[in-house]
Amino acid sequence: MSTISYYTAEGLKKLREELDQLKSIERPKASQAIAEARDKGDLSENAEYDAAKEAQGMLEMRIAKLEEVYSNARLIDESQLDVSKALVLSNVKIKNQANGMELKYTLVAESEADLKTGKISVSSPIGKGLLGKRVGEIAEISVPNGKLNFEILEISRD
């Protein structure tokens, strides 16, 4: 059963570009590698041919998976999002209740998550815990080493 994924315009564009790259560049390369290996003689003892066929199979699986993801992708209409609570594409400033440390995250779809740039997935433990919370509320989040309490200080959209 396919699940619907929500994307920003940028994330959906990246997904489409990756799919196009695999189909138009990587697929012909894989076919060429098979043709070159086939030209080298007996296929029953040709490890290069077997490796090229396996690589092509993996590529086709990746393409099929991306096509499924793309077909179930939905573009997020930011103008329709409620700004009073933490949702996908919200910038959320939180304060760790245990140590007083303040952090700022942008909640994004799983495929767009990048911790280095402060983008966390809404399907991650912290992302799930922040969803639906309003400014002033405490989010109790279960993480592998226990529970963390975060106070929601600010919610905004860029």
Secondary structure by P-SEA (a helix, b strand, c coil): cbbbbbbcaaaaaaaaaaaaaaaccaaaaaaaaaaaaaacccccccaaaaaaaaaaaaaaaaaaaaaaaaaabbbbccccccccccccccbbbbbccccbbbbbbbbbccccccccccbbbcccaaaaaacccccccccccccccbbbbbbbcccccc
